[in-house]
Amino acid sequence: MAALCPRCRKLISPDETRCPYCGLARPNAPWRRYLGGGPLLSPDRIVRDIVVVNAVMFALSLVIAPSRHGAGLNPLALLSPSDQSLLLLGASGTVPIVRLHRWWTLLSANYLHGGLLHIFFNMAALYQVGPFVVREYGVHRMFVIYTLGGIAGFLVSFLAGVPFTIGASAALLALIGAAMYYGRHRGGWYGQNVFRQLLGWAAGIFVFGLLFPGINNWAHGGGLAAGFLLGSVLGYRERRPEQPVHRALATVCLAATGLCLAWAVLSAVWLRFVA
């Protein structure tokens, strides 16, 4: 019975000790099936895994300290954690960074949300644009764009003086920016349609941010610009196949994300329930 190489996704014999196509050692090892020859390599799993991590962080934020106030005029605050909970788990902004010196929140804030509708809209949009970026850039470059674009978005937000901020939308806008670069650079009928559709998405997100309170358009703009730039620097599949450097960057991004979120969760649980 044939198996798929977790790196190149080509059919190989289950007895292979090395993939005859890409050279991956022990392609049928159980741990290879999860790691895919590199961090988050499987294009079928990465979007789902990001959604799961966001959902777990959201549930934990509600357990640590749910908000005692209603949503008020902001429907995105429905079923929301408290500011204390979000601060403990790694919300970003001038308050956490300047007062508490928590620069790592530029990354952790991408996995926190302020309400049920907030996380629902972001994850639904991720399910739309994420697989497209995986297909056109490859899974490693997609994760690099998502991670670095989110950090860049919150860095712009910090420089603009936003005191307290969270959400995956900066990283999501980075994916949209990379997809816009792809459409613009590829050109032709297909590229032009991709660019126009995603430009409409981006415009709609910014208009939405102007209509509802508490939405951070600085982070959105920073993420969009960073995604466009990263798309240019990293390249897309039609022009440049994924290289070992892309897998290395994805490994660094994965390790940094895991360390930041683990530190955020452990320190939040300690401060809230133990100390």
C-alpha positions in Angstrom: 0.0 0.0 0.0 1.5 3.4 -1.0 2.0 6.3 1.3 2.5 10.0 0.9 5.8 11.6 1.6 5.1 14.2 4.3 7.4 16.8 2.6 6.8 16.6 -1.1 3.4 14.8 -0.9 4.3 12.3 -3.6 3.4 8.6 -3.5 6.2 6.4 -2.1 6.5 2.8 -0.8 5.8 2.4 2.9 9.2 0.6 3.2 11.2 3.5 1.9 14.0 4.6 4.3 14.5 7.8 2.2 12.1 9.6 -0.1 13.3 9.0 -3.7 11.9 12.4 -4.8 13.0 14.9 -2.1 15.5 12.9 -0.1 13.6 13.1 3.2 15.0 10.5 5.7 12.5 8.1 7.3 9.5 9.5 5.6 7.1 6.9 7.1 8.2 7.4 10.7 5.1 8.3 12.9 6.6 11.6 14.0 7.2 12.5 10.4 3.5 12.1 9.7 2.8 14.9 12.2 5.7 17.2 11.5 5.7 16.6 7.8 9.5 16.8 7.4 9.4 20.3 8.9 7.2 22.5 11.1 3.6 22.7 10.1 4.3 21.4 6.6 1.0 19.8 5.9 -1.2 22.2 3.9 -4.3 20.3 5.0 -3.6 20.9 8.7 -2.0 24.3 9.3 -5.1 26.4 9.1 -7.0 24.1 11.3 -4.2 24.0 13.9 -4.0 27.8 14.0 -7.8 27.9 14.6 -7.5 25.3 17.4 -4.8 27.2 19.2 -6.8 30.4 19.0 -9.9 28.6 20.3 -7.9 27.1 23.2 -6.5 30.5 24.1 -10.0 32.0 23.9 -11.5 29.3 26.2 -8.6 29.7 28.6 -9.1 33.5 28.7 -12.7 33.0 29.7 -11.7 30.5 32.4 -9.1 32.7 33.9 -11.4 35.8 34.3 -14.5 36.4 32.2 -15.7 39.9 31.8 -18.3 41.1 34.3 -19.6 43.7 31.9 -22.0 43.3 29.0 -21.0 43.8 25.3 -22.5 47.3 25.3 -22.5 48.8 21.9 -19.8 46.5 20.6 -21.1 43.1 19.4 -17.6 41.8 19.1 -17.4 41.8 22.9 -20.2 39.2 23.3 -19.0 36.4 25.7 -15.7 38.2 26.4 -12.8 37.7 28.8 -11.8 40.5 31.1 -9.0 42.9 30.4 -7.1 41.3 33.4 -7.3 37.9 31.7 -6.1 39.2 28.4 -3.3 41.1 30.0 -2.1 38.0 31.8 -2.2 35.9 28.7 -0.3 38.4 26.5 -2.3 41.3 25.2 -0.1 43.9 23.6 0.0 47.7 23.4 1.9 50.5 25.1 0.6 49.5 28.6 2.0 45.9 28.5 5.2 46.9 26.6 6.2 50.2 28.2 5.0 49.6 31.7 5.6 45.8 32.0 8.4 45.4 29.4 6.5 42.6 27.7 7.8 42.8 24.2 6.9 39.2 23.5 3.2 40.2 23.5 3.8 41.4 19.9 3.5 37.7 19.1 1.1 36.4 21.8 -1.5 39.0 21.2 -2.2 37.5 17.7 -3.8 34.4 19.5 -6.1 36.3 21.8 -9.6 37.6 21.2 -12.0 39.9 23.0 -15.3 38.1 22.3 -17.1 35.2 20.6 -17.9 37.2 17.4 -14.4 38.6 17.3 -12.8 35.1 17.2 -15.5 33.8 14.9 -15.1 36.4 12.2 -11.3 36.2 12.3 -11.2 32.4 12.1 -13.9 32.3 9.4 -11.8 34.7 7.3 -8.7 32.7 8.0 -10.4 29.6 6.6 -11.1 31.6 3.4 -7.7 33.2 2.7 -5.4 30.8 4.6 -5.6 27.8 2.1 -5.1 30.2 -0.8 -1.9 31.5 0.6 -0.8 27.9 1.5 -1.4 26.9 -2.1 0.4 29.8 -3.8 3.3 30.3 -1.3 3.6 26.9 0.4 2.9 26.1 4.0 6.2 27.3 5.5 6.1 30.7 3.8 2.4 31.0 4.8 3.3 30.5 8.5 6.2 32.9 8.3 3.9 35.6 6.8 1.2 34.9 9.4 3.7 35.2 12.3 5.9 38.0 11.2 3.0 40.0 9.7 1.1 39.8 13.0 4.2 41.0 14.9 4.7 43.9 12.4 1.0 44.9 12.7 1.2 45.1 16.5 4.5 46.9 16.3 2.9 49.6 14.1 0.1 49.7 16.6 2.5 50.2 19.5 4.3 53.0 17.7 1.0 54.6 17.0 0.3 54.7 20.8 -2.5 52.1 21.1 -2.6 51.2 24.8 -4.2 47.8 24.7 -4.8 45.5 21.8 -5.4 41.8 20.8 -6.6 39.7 17.8 -5.6 37.6 14.9 -6.7 40.2 12.4 -3.1 41.7 12.0 -1.8 38.3 11.0 -4.9 37.7 8.8 -4.3 41.1 7.0 -0.7 40.0 6.5 -2.0 36.9 4.6 -4.3 39.2 2.6 -1.4 41.5 1.8 0.7 38.6 0.6 -2.2 37.3 -1.6 -2.6 40.8 -3.0 1.1 40.9 -3.9 0.7 37.6 -5.6 -2.2 38.8 -7.6 -0.6 42.1 -8.5 2.8 40.5 -9.4 1.4 37.5 -11.3 -0.9 39.7 -13.4 -3.1 38.4 -16.1 -6.8 37.8 -15.8 -6.4 35.5 -12.8 -4.0 37.7 -10.9 -6.0 40.8 -11.5 -9.2 39.2 -10.2 -7.3 37.9 -7.1 -5.9 41.4 -6.4 -9.3 43.1 -6.9 -11.2 40.7 -4.7 -8.7 40.9 -1.8 -8.4 44.7 -2.1 -12.2 44.7 -1.6 -11.8 42.5 1.5 -9.1 44.8 2.9 -11.2 47.9 2.3 -14.2 46.3 3.9 -12.2 45.4 7.0 -10.9 48.9 7.4 -14.4 50.4 6.9 -15.7 47.9 9.5 -12.9 49.1 11.8 -14.1 52.7 11.5 -17.7 51.8 12.3 -17.2 49.8 15.5 -15.3 50.9 18.6 -12.2 49.1 19.8 -11.0 47.9 16.4 -7.3 48.5 15.8 -6.9 49.8 12.2 -3.2 50.6 12.9 -2.5 46.9 13.4 -4.6 46.1 10.3 -2.6 48.5 8.2 0.7 47.3 9.6 -0.2 43.7 9.0 -1.4 44.4 5.4 1.8 46.3 4.5 4.0 43.7 6.1 2.3 40.8 4.3 2.7 42.6 0.9 6.4 43.1 1.6 6.9 39.6 2.9 5.2 38.2 -0.2 7.7 40.1 -2.3 10.7 39.1 -0.3 9.8 35.4 0.1 8.4 34.9 -3.3 5.5 32.6 -4.4 5.6 29.1 -5.8 5.2 29.9 -9.5 8.4 32.1 -9.3 10.4 30.4 -6.5 9.9 26.9 -5.0 10.1 26.6 -1.2 13.7 26.5 0.0 15.4 25.2 3.1 15.6 28.7 4.4 11.8 29.0 4.3 11.5 25.8 6.4 14.2 27.2 8.8 12.3 30.5 9.2 9.0 28.6 9.8 10.8 26.5 12.5 12.0 29.7 14.2 8.5 31.2 14.0 6.9 28.0 15.4 9.4 27.8 18.3 8.9 31.5 19.1 5.1 31.1 19.0 5.2 28.0 21.2 7.5 29.6 23.8 5.5 32.8 23.9 2.2 31.1 24.4 3.5 28.5 26.8 5.1 31.4 28.9 1.8 33.4 28.7 -0.3 30.4 29.8 2.0 29.3 32.6 2.5 32.8 34.0 -1.2 33.6 33.8 -2.3 30.5 35.6 0.4 31.1 38.3 -0.6 34.7 38.8 -4.3 34.0 38.8 -4.7 30.8 40.8 -1.4 30.2 42.7 0.4 33.4 43.6 
